[in-house]
Amino acid sequence: MLTRLAGARIVDPAHGAQEEVRDLYVRDGRIVDRPRDGERIDRTWDAAGTIAMAGAIDLHTHIGGGKVNIARGLLPELGRQHSLSATDVCGACTIGPAPSTLATGYRYAAMGYTACFEPAMQPVNARQAHMEMGDTPIVDKGAYAMLGNDDFLLRLLADGADRAVIRDYVAWTLHSTQAIGIKVVNAGGISAFKFNQRSLDVDEAHVHYGITPRTILRELARAVHDLGVPHPLHVHSSNLGVPGNVDSTLATIDAAEGLPIHLTHLQFHSYGTEGDRRFSSAAARIAEKVNASPNVSVDVGQIMFGQTVTASGDSMLQYRNARHGRPAKWVVMDIECDAGCGVVPFRYRDRDFVNALQWAIGLELFLLIRDPWRVFLTTDHPNGGPFTSYPHLIKLLMDGSFRKDVLARINPEAAAMTALGSLEREYSLQEIAIMTRAAPARILGLEDHGHLGAGAAANIVIYEPHPDPEVMFATPRWVFKDGELVAERGEVKAVPQGAIHTVKPDFDRGIERRLKTWFEQHHTQSLASFKIDDEEVCECGRAPRLAVHACRARSS
């Protein structure tokens, strides 16, 4: 069946398209070249006067894994019954700062998102995470496996293991957990917390293993690079949320030694200590470093005012933040020898000095980092705010006048300490398309996503132009997933299951001999049951296919 979407303005930065008007053609879930004259077209959608983009991609959103379920169970009073559409497809969905799996898929699709990536999958919990993501309909999924606080890696580093062994362990983890990338959360810090260390800076030695976060970061970045994994090491830096952590963030960039590295929720790592309150913006220093470091990409983790819940693998951080919980309840826990997690509900207030300045710092980063191919639109859902606030965030980036109006309403002391009011930059549609589509696809190695060229997956979003970007991006006219209409003006029309994205770099399987002994001595799970094979992950994730993306091994 050949389908035509006729007359839309195409915004496709992966191919340099600057809002050119042309038709798109779809066959068997793929975009195809213009057919020969006289070839039958089975259906035409009249898209005249609209804007077409590829389906959006969220490369950092907490949608699967134990901590997300804890967040859902911890805050039942913050959910509410809401019908996303008038159809029986959606039904009643609990939404709020930690929406249900079903509501997550429906809401993302209705906003024009067709792929989402869980950024902190603990390897020991990978099977459950894939099952939870499999219960999230419509969108494609993938996850980054957490390393850097697991006992096996820390022992290897402490013993001075050869880099080839570390590389084999990283590759084995990717295979065994069916992950698409590697994440490190507060390198060594979660482990150090278990030994009663309450903080761990980049060059501070772990009290038990005697190694520093710098060593962990360097060796993991090297292993991911040498294995040819498309996505760089995904880094949650040391000292998240601590005033003065700008120095830790700059040291983290240096620890990569020029290798590709992705700094996540950068807003939470861009704080100085100036002023009477000893809390200030260091966004300009961070942006200057990022602009000068082509090996570095970032997502911002913008905070949005209102109620949310913070759910993180950084148990050290969450223990420290527990006293700030609103409502006053929290969970911090350990998980085997892998890592831990913490869940603390929180309400960001525009009249609170710290919260207001955090809001401004995130926007400063967006506006000061020049290359839209290396900065990504996130709220670290749900930590900075729910993903449903993305249209509002886009308006803040595209509409300078609106941004200044909001700035005038925040805490006046915070407003006086930010340079935000002097920043005139406004994002274009092209730049929004880069940071939400083309760039995430490129950095994740998704060659058939994020663009509208022939051969791409037919993930297509049709927007109706509107003077208010928030209105335009909140409810697209049509959203197509693999060529199927899944949402229309906010109503879910179909509920297909998305693919699972993963990578499978080569490695020496002799690493399993060491791992088998370690599992027998330290884990409650056997090595054999820990691993998830291709058939099982598709069954767990209810996926019609496993999309394995190419790794191109590089010389060390």
Secondary structure, DSSP 8 states (H G I E B T S, - for coil): -EEEEEEEEEEEGGGTEEEEEEEEEEETTEEE----TT----EEEE-TT-EEEE-EEESS---SSHHHHHHHHH-GGG-EEEESSSSTTT-EEEESSS--HHHHHHHHHHTTEEEEEEEEE-GGGHHHHHHHHHTS-SSEEEEEEE-SS-HHHHHHHHTT--HHHHHHHHHHHHHHHT-SEEEEESTTHHHHHHTT-----TT---TTT---HHHHHHHHHHHHHHHT-SS-EEEE-TTTT-TTTHHHHHHHHHHTTTS-EEE-SGGGG-EE--TTTT-EE-HHHHHHHHHT-TTEEEE-----SEEEEEEES-HHHHHHHGGG-SSS--EEEEETTTEEEEEEEEEE-TTSHHHHHHHHHHHHHHHH---GGGEE---TTTTSS-GGGHHHHHHHHH-HHHHHHHHTTS-HHHHHT-SGGG------HHHHHIIIIIHHHHHHT-TTSSS-STTSB--EEEE---SSHHHHHHS-SEEEETTEEEEETTEE-------EEEE-----TTHHHHHHHHHHHH-SS-HHHH---HHHHHHHTT-S-EEEE-------
